[in-house]
């Protein structure tokens, strides 16, 4: 017991006093690797499915909206719970930290079950709503069924991973994700080709990988080597903790649901230009997701540092953490954007069937989306800052404002004026405007805290 207490004290000291750049990097690198692994096994699906034809690639893009919704719910509960875990550990309120982690996990598990049941009961209408054409529909349904069956595991594994990172255990989170990623890459060709399951095999491989991640992450808590405990007995018995998790994680829900809704609108708009256009945006989404893994990893490193700093009322440390995270992640994403733009035709050719028209369209789409990457990462950093310090309203306003008030209207308006070029221009234009809004919000917040500190 004393040993555990000493370890927790040492962890608290590290999170509140260690030099900010080294601390964020030590937390970010495992998170970056974790996110890259997740993106790689998403791309593995696209790579292996590409051999089945353009309709199959487009189907994966359509069903990706379901994964986005599941991620939204998982991150809603996970980020809400983990942000509170960091704050409570920073303030040395361990019982509240146990309660936040446990409540977030079981809420995510239940929400995943609701999505699974609803999706399976209304499968065909759901696929059409998400943008399936008549040619894509059979492939989309076959891929979606196993994804929906694994929904509770995907949602709750995200909550587990977030809570591990919140207490500074990014390596453990990475190990669990690595196990699932490797399994997916092995199972994809086995199920698709060896067992002849086709696109349904790709979905089954992804679903089993999600179960593996869930089991691996839960094992770290079962062993009792974590600062917080996850147990049914620790679940909140009053609405207050649930409300805190809902409100603290709400910006994350807004961000991911906004992304999911934008993907649906994008798929439906792209459908007017043919299955190849849907497939092109699907490939671009996977590649951009891989690049944004770096951004997500950095902000996941920022979140616990910002939470501990805010909990211990160290505003100078909070500002230092934010500035370092923005500089490092934007530099990395700018470099990646240049690489992606230069290699766009080769990347699309690798991830698509031998369809010259798809390669040309996909390369143009990929170059357009790469322009948005540096802007996106700054928006992510700013949203995470406000979420970590429980300024949920500001974070939600930033995320919802960009997606609902800028991006989706542009998706609806620009293609009418400029066709496919307008559709490609919507994302970089929306993210550039979102960047300006995020910059103004961050500067305003730190100017206010500096004024308060002088009083």
One Martini backbone bead per residue (centre of mass of N, CA, C, O) as a GRO file, in nm:
protein
  455
    1UNK     BB    1   0.059   0.062  -0.022
    2UNK     BB    2   0.303   0.252   0.006
    3UNK     BB    3   0.409   0.206  -0.277
    4UNK     BB    4   0.164   0.319  -0.426
    5UNK     BB    5   0.171   0.601  -0.295
    6UNK     BB    6   0.455   0.675  -0.396
    7UNK     BB    7   0.392   0.653  -0.697
    8UNK     BB    8   0.171   0.872  -0.697
    9UNK     BB    9   0.351   1.102  -0.594
   10UNK     BB   10   0.556   1.088  -0.826
   11UNK     BB   11   0.350   1.146  -1.048
   12UNK     BB   12   0.260   1.422  -0.946
   13UNK     BB   13   0.539   1.556  -0.959
   14UNK     BB   14   0.586   1.516  -1.260
   15UNK     BB   15   0.318   1.667  -1.367
   16UNK     BB   16   0.402   1.955  -1.198
   17UNK     BB   17   0.749   1.983  -1.258
   18UNK     BB   18   0.828   1.898  -1.516
   19UNK     BB   19   0.942   1.968  -1.804
   20UNK     BB   20   0.735   2.036  -2.056
   21UNK     BB   21   0.855   1.924  -2.321
   22UNK     BB   22   0.937   1.642  -2.211
   23UNK     BB   23   0.658   1.561  -2.103
   24UNK     BB   24   0.491   1.581  -2.361
   25UNK     BB   25   0.665   1.386  -2.526
   26UNK     BB   26   0.635   1.137  -2.336
   27UNK     BB   27   0.316   1.138  -2.389
   28UNK     BB   28   0.295   1.165  -2.707
   29UNK     BB   29   0.449   0.938  -2.847
   30UNK     BB   30   0.265   0.701  -2.764
   31UNK     BB   31   0.011   0.835  -2.884
   32UNK     BB   32   0.108   0.854  -3.173
   33UNK     BB   33   0.152   0.554  -3.213
   34UNK     BB   34  -0.136   0.473  -3.153
   35UNK     BB   35  -0.271   0.642  -3.382
   36UNK     BB   36  -0.113   0.515  -3.612
   37UNK     BB   37  -0.211   0.231  -3.571
   38UNK     BB   38  -0.507   0.292  -3.618
   39UNK     BB   39  -0.465   0.407  -3.906
   40UNK     BB   40  -0.327   0.161  -4.030
   41UNK     BB   41  -0.571  -0.038  -3.987
   42UNK     BB   42  -0.757   0.134  -4.162
   43UNK     BB   43  -0.572   0.119  -4.418
   44UNK     BB   44  -0.569  -0.186  -4.445
   45UNK     BB   45  -0.854  -0.209  -4.537
   46UNK     BB   46  -0.818  -0.038  -4.793
   47UNK     BB   47  -0.596  -0.206  -4.925
   48UNK     BB   48  -0.749  -0.483  -4.938
   49UNK     BB   49  -1.023  -0.374  -5.057
   50UNK     BB   50  -0.916  -0.258  -5.329
   51UNK     BB   51  -0.917  -0.548  -5.470
   52UNK     BB   52  -1.253  -0.541  -5.490
   53UNK     BB   53  -1.303  -0.235  -5.559
   54UNK     BB   54  -1.461   0.068  -5.569
   55UNK     BB   55  -1.718  -0.004  -5.404
   56UNK     BB   56  -1.564  -0.106  -5.153
   57UNK     BB   57  -1.417   0.156  -5.085
   58UNK     BB   58  -1.676   0.325  -5.056
   59UNK     BB   59  -1.802   0.156  -4.826
   60UNK     BB   60  -1.590   0.223  -4.614
   61UNK     BB   61  -1.654   0.528  -4.619
   62UNK     BB   62  -1.946   0.506  -4.523
   63UNK     BB   63  -1.891   0.340  -4.250
   64UNK     BB   64  -1.704   0.549  -4.113
   65UNK     BB   65  -1.936   0.707  -3.977
   66UNK     BB   66  -1.981   0.502  -3.753
   67UNK     BB   67  -1.700   0.519  -3.628
   68UNK     BB   68  -1.729   0.821  -3.563
   69UNK     BB   69  -1.962   0.792  -3.363
   70UNK     BB   70  -1.820   0.598  -3.169
   71UNK     BB   71  -1.589   0.790  -3.109
   72UNK     BB   72  -1.759   1.018  -2.997
   73UNK     BB   73  -1.869   0.858  -2.752
   74UNK     BB   74  -1.599   0.762  -2.634
   75UNK     BB   75  -1.474   1.051  -2.605
   76UNK     BB   76  -1.687   1.173  -2.433
   77UNK     BB   77  -1.643   0.984  -2.187
   78UNK     BB   78  -1.330   0.976  -2.183
   79UNK     BB   79  -1.269   1.284  -2.171
   80UNK     BB   80  -1.447   1.351  -1.936
   81UNK     BB   81  -1.316   1.154  -1.734
   82UNK     BB   82  -1.006   1.224  -1.779
   83UNK     BB   83  -1.015   1.524  -1.708
   84UNK     BB   84  -1.104   1.468  -1.416
   85UNK     BB   85  -0.871   1.290  -1.333
   86UNK     BB   86  -0.651   1.506  -1.360
   87UNK     BB   87  -0.774   1.710  -1.166
   88UNK     BB   88  -0.795   1.520  -0.913
   89UNK     BB   89  -0.497   1.439  -0.902
   90UNK     BB   90  -0.390   1.731  -0.881
   91UNK     BB   91  -0.583   1.762  -0.604
   92UNK     BB   92  -0.590   1.481  -0.443
   93UNK     BB   93  -0.877   1.325  -0.548
   94UNK     BB   94  -0.912   0.993  -0.574
   95UNK     BB   95  -1.211   0.909  -0.549
   96UNK     BB   96  -1.307   1.086  -0.783
   97UNK     BB   97  -1.131   0.951  -0.996
   98UNK     BB   98  -1.258   0.670  -0.980
   99UNK     BB   99  -1.545   0.762  -1.054
  100UNK     BB  100  -1.488   0.889  -1.332
  101UNK     BB  101  -1.371   0.638  -1.472
  102UNK     BB  102  -1.606   0.436  -1.426
  103UNK     BB  103  -1.840   0.600  -1.544
  104UNK     BB  104  -1.724   0.640  -1.830
  105UNK     BB  105  -1.700   0.342  -1.909
  106UNK     BB  106  -2.004   0.247  -1.870
  107UNK     BB  107  -2.128   0.454  -2.058
  108UNK     BB  108  -1.979   0.363  -2.315
  109UNK     BB  109  -2.084   0.074  -2.320
  110UNK     BB  110  -2.388   0.148  -2.343
  111UNK     BB  111  -2.380   0.326  -2.601
  112UNK     BB  112  -2.271   0.105  -2.787
  113UNK     BB  113  -2.521  -0.080  -2.758
  114UNK     BB  114  -2.727   0.114  -2.882
  115UNK     BB  115  -2.597   0.139  -3.162
  116UNK     BB  116  -2.601  -0.157  -3.236
  117UNK     BB  117  -2.906  -0.205  -3.224
  118UNK     BB  118  -3.001   0.022  -3.415
  119UNK     BB  119  -2.827  -0.050  -3.666
  120UNK     BB  120  -2.932  -0.347  -3.710
  121UNK     BB  121  -3.243  -0.273  -3.736
  122UNK     BB  122  -3.148  -0.018  -3.958
  123UNK     BB  123  -2.946  -0.076  -4.197
  124UNK     BB  124  -3.040   0.028  -4.476
  125UNK     BB  125  -3.124   0.319  -4.400
  126UNK     BB  126  -2.847   0.392  -4.287
  127UNK     BB  127  -2.676   0.355  -4.546
  128UNK     BB  128  -2.833   0.568  -4.711
  129UNK     BB  129  -2.785   0.807  -4.521
  130UNK     BB  130  -2.455   0.780  -4.554
  131UNK     BB  131  -2.441   0.740  -4.902
  132UNK     BB  132  -2.553   0.506  -5.046
  133UNK     BB  133  -2.565   0.335  -5.321
  134UNK     BB  134  -2.676   0.074  -5.501
  135UNK     BB  135  -2.378  -0.041  -5.547
  136UNK     BB  136  -2.281  -0.012  -5.237
  137UNK     BB  137  -2.483  -0.141  -5.031
  138UNK     BB  138  -2.393  -0.445  -4.999
  139UNK     BB  139  -2.107  -0.375  -4.897
  140UNK     BB  140  -2.185  -0.198  -4.654
  141UNK     BB  141  -2.348  -0.410  -4.496
  142UNK     BB  142  -2.124  -0.625  -4.467
  143UNK     BB  143  -1.927  -0.429  -4.308
  144UNK     BB  144  -2.119  -0.320  -4.071
  145UNK     BB  145  -2.202  -0.554  -3.886
  146UNK     BB  146  -1.934  -0.607  -3.723
  147UNK     BB  147  -1.898  -0.316  -3.630
  148UNK     BB  148  -2.159  -0.309  -3.456
  149UNK     BB  149  -2.097  -0.552  -3.267
  150UNK     BB  150  -1.827  -0.381  -3.157
  151UNK     BB  151  -1.922  -0.108  -3.029
  152UNK     BB  152  -1.882  -0.137  -2.715
  153UNK     BB  153  -1.570  -0.178  -2.738
  154UNK     BB  154  -1.489   0.080  -2.880
  155UNK     BB  155  -1.599   0.287  -2.681
  156UNK     BB  156  -1.462   0.174  -2.408
  157UNK     BB  157  -1.164   0.175  -2.505
  158UNK     BB  158  -1.140   0.483  -2.523
  159UNK     BB  159  -1.184   0.534  -2.223
  160UNK     BB  160  -0.943   0.372  -2.120
  161UNK     BB  161  -0.719   0.521  -2.275
  162UNK     BB  162  -0.772   0.804  -2.158
  163UNK     BB  163  -0.722   0.732  -1.856
  164UNK     BB  164  -0.431   0.644  -1.884
  165UNK     BB  165  -0.327   0.920  -1.990
  166UNK     BB  166  -0.426   1.099  -1.748
  167UNK     BB  167  -0.198   0.939  -1.556
  168UNK     BB  168   0.065   0.891  -1.761
  169UNK     BB  169  -0.004   0.598  -1.935
  170UNK     BB  170   0.083   0.575  -2.253
  171UNK     BB  171   0.223   0.298  -2.292
  172UNK     BB  172  -0.018   0.119  -2.218
  173UNK     BB  173  -0.204   0.226  -2.437
  174UNK     BB  174  -0.022   0.146  -2.674
  175UNK     BB  175  -0.014  -0.161  -2.627
  176UNK     BB  176  -0.315  -0.215  -2.677
  177UNK     BB  177  -0.326  -0.098  -2.968
  178UNK     BB  178  -0.107  -0.278  -3.091
  179UNK     BB  179  -0.249  -0.548  -3.065
  180UNK     BB  180  -0.489  -0.473  -3.252
  181UNK     BB  181  -0.332  -0.383  -3.507
  182UNK     BB  182  -0.185  -0.650  -3.567
  183UNK     BB  183  -0.435  -0.827  -3.587
  184UNK     BB  184  -0.566  -0.683  -3.829
  185UNK     BB  185  -0.335  -0.728  -4.037
  186UNK     BB  186  -0.361  -1.041  -4.023
  187UNK     BB  187  -0.680  -1.083  -4.073
  188UNK     BB  188  -0.749  -0.953  -4.339
  189UNK     BB  189  -0.629  -1.159  -4.550
  190UNK     BB  190  -0.755  -1.410  -4.425
  191UNK     BB  191  -1.060  -1.331  -4.456
  192UNK     BB  192  -1.074  -1.220  -4.750
  193UNK     BB  193  -0.906  -1.461  -4.900
  194UNK     BB  194  -0.872  -1.738  -4.761
  195UNK     BB  195  -1.195  -1.739  -4.666
  196UNK     BB  196  -1.375  -1.563  -4.869
  197UNK     BB  197  -1.530  -1.290  -4.729
  198UNK     BB  198  -1.437  -1.026  -4.804
  199UNK     BB  199  -1.568  -0.743  -4.675
  200UNK     BB  200  -1.664  -0.893  -4.420
  201UNK     BB  201  -1.374  -0.963  -4.327
  202UNK     BB  202  -1.283  -0.674  -4.269
  203UNK     BB  203  -1.490  -0.623  -4.046
  204UNK     BB  204  -1.410  -0.863  -3.862
  205UNK     BB  205  -1.118  -0.777  -3.811
  206UNK     BB  206  -1.186  -0.507  -3.676
  207UNK     BB  207  -1.366  -0.617  -3.449
  208UNK     BB  208  -1.156  -0.808  -3.312
  209UNK     BB  209  -0.954  -0.579  -3.254
  210UNK     BB  210  -1.135  -0.423  -3.057
  211UNK     BB  211  -1.151  -0.648  -2.847
  212UNK     BB  212  -0.848  -0.663  -2.790
  213UNK     BB  213  -0.811  -0.378  -2.686
  214UNK     BB  214  -1.010  -0.395  -2.453
  215UNK     BB  215  -0.870  -0.630  -2.299
  216UNK     BB  216  -0.588  -0.501  -2.266
  217UNK     BB  217  -0.676  -0.242  -2.110
  218UNK     BB  218  -0.832  -0.380  -1.877
  219UNK     BB  219  -0.589  -0.538  -1.758
  220UNK     BB  220  -0.446  -0.298  -1.620
  221UNK     BB  221  -0.675  -0.269  -1.404
  222UNK     BB  222  -0.687  -0.559  -1.291
  223UNK     BB  223  -0.385  -0.548  -1.176
  224UNK     BB  224  -0.349  -0.264  -1.006
  225UNK     BB  225  -0.131  -0.036  -1.164
  226UNK     BB  226  -0.314   0.206  -1.110
  227UNK     BB  227  -0.434   0.508  -0.985
  228UNK     BB  228  -0.700   0.398  -1.089
  229UNK     BB  229  -1.028   0.266  -1.062
  230UNK     BB  230  -1.236   0.001  -1.211
  231UNK     BB  231  -1.581  -0.011  -1.102
  232UNK     BB  232  -1.902  -0.058  -1.015
  233UNK     BB  233  -1.866   0.066  -0.723
  234UNK     BB  234  -1.755   0.356  -0.856
  235UNK     BB  235  -2.010   0.439  -0.958
  236UNK     BB  236  -2.221   0.679  -0.979
  237UNK     BB  237  -2.514   0.766  -0.765
  238UNK     BB  238  -2.516   1.049  -0.893
  239UNK     BB  239  -2.563   1.306  -1.131
  240UNK     BB  240  -2.310   1.489  -1.108
  241UNK     BB  241  -2.086   1.319  -1.250
  242UNK     BB  242  -2.234   1.279  -1.514
  243UNK     BB  243  -2.254   1.579  -1.582
  244UNK     BB  244  -1.951   1.635  -1.586
  245UNK     BB  245  -1.884   1.440  -1.815
  246UNK     BB  246  -2.070   1.556  -2.027
  247UNK     BB  247  -1.959   1.853  -2.024
  248UNK     BB  248  -1.651   1.796  -2.057
  249UNK     BB  249  -1.698   1.601  -2.324
  250UNK     BB  250  -1.868   1.768  -2.532
  251UNK     BB  251  -1.653   1.878  -2.732
  252UNK     BB  252  -1.578   1.600  -2.838
  253UNK     BB  253  -1.854   1.533  -2.949
  254UNK     BB  254  -1.870   1.768  -3.143
  255UNK     BB  255  -1.625   1.699  -3.312
  256UNK     BB  256  -1.709   1.404  -3.399
  257UNK     BB  257  -1.998   1.464  -3.496
  258UNK     BB  258  -1.917   1.674  -3.699
  259UNK     BB  259  -1.747   1.480  -3.866
  260UNK     BB  260  -1.971   1.276  -3.927
  261UNK     BB  261  -2.167   1.473  -4.064
  262UNK     BB  262  -1.968   1.571  -4.278
  263UNK     BB  263  -1.927   1.292  -4.409
  264UNK     BB  264  -2.217   1.253  -4.498
  265UNK     BB  265  -2.238   1.507  -4.672
  266UNK     BB  266  -1.996   1.439  -4.850
  267UNK     BB  267  -2.099   1.167  -4.966
  268UNK     BB  268  -2.358   1.284  -5.091
  269UNK     BB  269  -2.214   1.488  -5.272
  270UNK     BB  270  -2.017   1.285  -5.415
  271UNK     BB  271  -2.240   1.102  -5.545
  272UNK     BB  272  -2.290   1.307  -5.786
  273UNK     BB  273  -1.985   1.204  -5.907
  274UNK     BB  274  -1.967   0.919  -5.801
  275UNK     BB  275  -1.799   0.648  -5.670
  276UNK     BB  276  -1.511   0.765  -5.709
  277UNK     BB  277  -1.549   1.010  -5.521
  278UNK     BB  278  -1.601   0.855  -5.262
  279UNK     BB  279  -1.334   0.697  -5.271
  280UNK     BB  280  -1.143   0.943  -5.267
  281UNK     BB  281  -1.237   1.054  -4.987
  282UNK     BB  282  -1.172   0.797  -4.831
  283UNK     BB  283  -0.868   0.799  -4.879
  284UNK     BB  284  -0.812   1.086  -4.772
  285UNK     BB  285  -0.914   1.029  -4.484
  286UNK     BB  286  -0.702   0.815  -4.410
  287UNK     BB  287  -0.447   0.988  -4.459
  288UNK     BB  288  -0.521   1.225  -4.276
  289UNK     BB  289  -0.549   1.051  -4.022
  290UNK     BB  290  -0.252   0.975  -4.008
  291UNK     BB  291  -0.142   1.264  -3.978
  292UNK     BB  292  -0.335   1.341  -3.728
  293UNK     BB  293  -0.199   1.156  -3.520
  294UNK     BB  294   0.004   1.364  -3.430
  295UNK     BB  295  -0.193   1.570  -3.318
  296UNK     BB  296  -0.343   1.383  -3.121
  297UNK     BB  297  -0.095   1.306  -2.956
  298UNK     BB  298  -0.029   1.590  -2.853
  299UNK     BB  299  -0.308   1.652  -2.714
  300UNK     BB  300  -0.284   1.402  -2.523
  301UNK     BB  301  -0.035   1.528  -2.381
  302UNK     BB  302  -0.165   1.799  -2.293
  303UNK     BB  303  -0.414   1.731  -2.117
  304UNK     BB  304  -0.278   1.637  -1.843
  305UNK     BB  305  -0.097   1.885  -1.805
  306UNK     BB  306  -0.326   2.093  -1.801
  307UNK     BB  307  -0.490   1.965  -1.572
  308UNK     BB  308  -0.274   1.979  -1.351
  309UNK     BB  309  -0.216   2.284  -1.373
  310UNK     BB  310  -0.504   2.375  -1.308
  311UNK     BB  311  -0.537   2.217  -1.038
  312UNK     BB  312  -0.260   2.378  -0.925
  313UNK     BB  313  -0.258   2.681  -1.036
  314UNK     BB  314  -0.049   2.682  -1.305
  315UNK     BB  315  -0.053   2.913  -1.554
  316UNK     BB  316   0.231   2.914  -1.678
  317UNK     BB  317   0.234   2.610  -1.747
  318UNK     BB  318  -0.011   2.610  -1.929
  319UNK     BB  319   0.101   2.803  -2.147
  320UNK     BB  320   0.356   2.642  -2.215
  321UNK     BB  321   0.212   2.385  -2.311
  322UNK     BB  322   0.050   2.511  -2.542
  323UNK     BB  323   0.281   2.635  -2.710
  324UNK     BB  324   0.440   2.377  -2.759
  325UNK     BB  325   0.217   2.209  -2.894
  326UNK     BB  326   0.167   2.396  -3.133
  327UNK     BB  327   0.452   2.408  -3.253
  328UNK     BB  328   0.504   2.103  -3.290
  329UNK     BB  329   0.245   2.017  -3.450
  330UNK     BB  330   0.259   2.225  -3.685
  331UNK     BB  331   0.532   2.141  -3.793
  332UNK     BB  332   0.463   1.846  -3.853
  333UNK     BB  333   0.209   1.898  -4.040
  334UNK     BB  334   0.352   2.062  -4.257
  335UNK     BB  335   0.547   1.841  -4.348
  336UNK     BB  336   0.326   1.630  -4.418
  337UNK     BB  337   0.176   1.796  -4.631
  338UNK     BB  338   0.408   1.806  -4.834
  339UNK     BB  339   0.442   1.501  -4.872
  340UNK     BB  340   0.154   1.433  -4.963
  341UNK     BB  341   0.139   1.620  -5.210
  342UNK     BB  342   0.385   1.490  -5.360
  343UNK     BB  343   0.262   1.170  -5.315
  344UNK     BB  344  -0.038   1.134  -5.404
  345UNK     BB  345  -0.048   0.932  -5.646
  346UNK     BB  346   0.094   0.697  -5.502
  347UNK     BB  347  -0.098   0.664  -5.264
  348UNK     BB  348  -0.358   0.608  -5.427
  349UNK     BB  349  -0.252   0.364  -5.588
  350UNK     BB  350  -0.210   0.184  -5.330
  351UNK     BB  351  -0.539   0.236  -5.229
  352UNK     BB  352  -0.629   0.131  -5.520
  353UNK     BB  353  -0.755   0.039  -5.784
  354UNK     BB  354  -0.712  -0.005  -6.134
  355UNK     BB  355  -0.797   0.337  -6.158
  356UNK     BB  356  -0.726   0.618  -6.321
  357UNK     BB  357  -0.955   0.811  -6.229
  358UNK     BB  358  -0.913   0.772  -5.921
  359UNK     BB  359  -0.621   0.870  -5.904
  360UNK     BB  360  -0.669   1.158  -6.003
  361UNK     BB  361  -0.888   1.240  -5.802
  362UNK     BB  362  -0.744   1.156  -5.535
  363UNK     BB  363  -0.499   1.346  -5.560
  364UNK     BB  364  -0.659   1.611  -5.554
  365UNK     BB  365  -0.797   1.564  -5.281
  366UNK     BB  366  -0.538   1.522  -5.110
  367UNK     BB  367  -0.416   1.803  -5.159
  368UNK     BB  368  -0.647   1.965  -5.037
  369UNK     BB  369  -0.645   1.835  -4.747
  370UNK     BB  370  -0.344   1.906  -4.671
  371UNK     BB  371  -0.383   2.214  -4.625
  372UNK     BB  372  -0.549   2.174  -4.342
  373UNK     BB  373  -0.360   2.048  -4.123
  374UNK     BB  374  -0.233   2.291  -3.960
  375UNK     BB  375  -0.508   2.412  -3.876
  376UNK     BB  376  -0.628   2.168  -3.727
  377UNK     BB  377  -0.415   2.145  -3.495
  378UNK     BB  378  -0.480   2.416  -3.359
  379UNK     BB  379  -0.773   2.355  -3.297
  380UNK     BB  380  -0.713   2.109  -3.120
  381UNK     BB  381  -0.543   2.253  -2.903
  382UNK     BB  382  -0.759   2.458  -2.813
  383UNK     BB  383  -0.984   2.259  -2.739
  384UNK     BB  384  -0.815   2.103  -2.525
  385UNK     BB  385  -0.758   2.329  -2.334
  386UNK     BB  386  -1.057   2.392  -2.255
  387UNK     BB  387  -1.122   2.104  -2.163
  388UNK     BB  388  -0.902   2.072  -1.934
  389UNK     BB  389  -1.035   2.350  -1.780
  390UNK     BB  390  -1.356   2.346  -1.810
  391UNK     BB  391  -1.421   2.509  -2.099
  392UNK     BB  392  -1.668   2.386  -2.271
  393UNK     BB  393  -1.804   2.619  -2.425
  394UNK     BB  394  -1.562   2.707  -2.594
  395UNK     BB  395  -1.498   2.440  -2.729
  396UNK     BB  396  -1.776   2.398  -2.859
  397UNK     BB  397  -1.786   2.660  -3.023
  398UNK     BB  398  -1.545   2.599  -3.201
  399UNK     BB  399  -1.632   2.327  -3.322
  400UNK     BB  400  -1.923   2.394  -3.415
  401UNK     BB  401  -1.857   2.642  -3.581
  402UNK     BB  402  -1.685   2.504  -3.796
  403UNK     BB  403  -1.877   2.270  -3.885
  404UNK     BB  404  -2.177   2.402  -3.891
  405UNK     BB  405  -2.107   2.714  -3.996
  406UNK     BB  406  -1.888   2.630  -4.230
  407UNK     BB  407  -1.840   2.347  -4.362
  408UNK     BB  408  -2.127   2.247  -4.438
  409UNK     BB  409  -2.214   2.494  -4.605
  410UNK     BB  410  -1.982   2.458  -4.810
  411UNK     BB  411  -2.066   2.173  -4.908
  412UNK     BB  412  -2.344   2.284  -5.022
  413UNK     BB  413  -2.239   2.536  -5.204
  414UNK     BB  414  -1.976   2.493  -5.381
  415UNK     BB  415  -2.070   2.266  -5.584
  416UNK     BB  416  -2.282   2.450  -5.728
  417UNK     BB  417  -2.054   2.644  -5.846
  418UNK     BB  418  -1.772   2.423  -5.881
  419UNK     BB  419  -1.815   2.145  -5.808
  420UNK     BB  420  -1.554   1.949  -5.735
  421UNK     BB  421  -1.377   2.191  -5.653
  422UNK     BB  422  -1.565   2.286  -5.425
  423UNK     BB  423  -1.549   2.029  -5.254
  424UNK     BB  424  -1.234   2.048  -5.208
  425UNK     BB  425  -1.236   2.352  -5.078
  426UNK     BB  426  -1.393   2.333  -4.807
  427UNK     BB  427  -1.186   2.238  -4.593
  428UNK     BB  428  -0.953   2.451  -4.604
  429UNK     BB  429  -1.139   2.695  -4.561
  430UNK     BB  430  -1.263   2.614  -4.286
  431UNK     BB  431  -0.987   2.582  -4.131
  432UNK     BB  432  -0.886   2.871  -4.167
  433UNK     BB  433  -1.122   3.004  -4.013
  434UNK     BB  434  -1.089   2.835  -3.752
  435UNK     BB  435  -0.805   2.935  -3.683
  436UNK     BB  436  -0.879   3.232  -3.629
  437UNK     BB  437  -1.073   3.170  -3.396
  438UNK     BB  438  -0.869   3.018  -3.212
  439UNK     BB  439  -0.663   3.245  -3.182
  440UNK     BB  440  -0.851   3.447  -3.044
  441UNK     BB  441  -0.932   3.268  -2.798
  442UNK     BB  442  -0.649   3.218  -2.680
  443UNK     BB  443  -0.560   3.513  -2.643
  444UNK     BB  444  -0.793   3.594  -2.457
  445UNK     BB  445  -0.742   3.398  -2.225
  446UNK     BB  446  -0.440   3.478  -2.154
  447UNK     BB  447  -0.501   3.775  -2.103
  448UNK     BB  448  -0.692   3.724  -1.864
  449UNK     BB  449  -0.500   3.558  -1.675
  450UNK     BB  450  -0.286   3.782  -1.653
  451UNK     BB  451  -0.470   3.990  -1.516
  452UNK     BB  452  -0.551   3.820  -1.268
  453UNK     BB  453  -0.254   3.771  -1.160
  454UNK     BB  454  -0.211   4.091  -1.098
  455UNK     BB  455  -0.439   4.130  -0.861
   0.00000   0.00000   0.00000
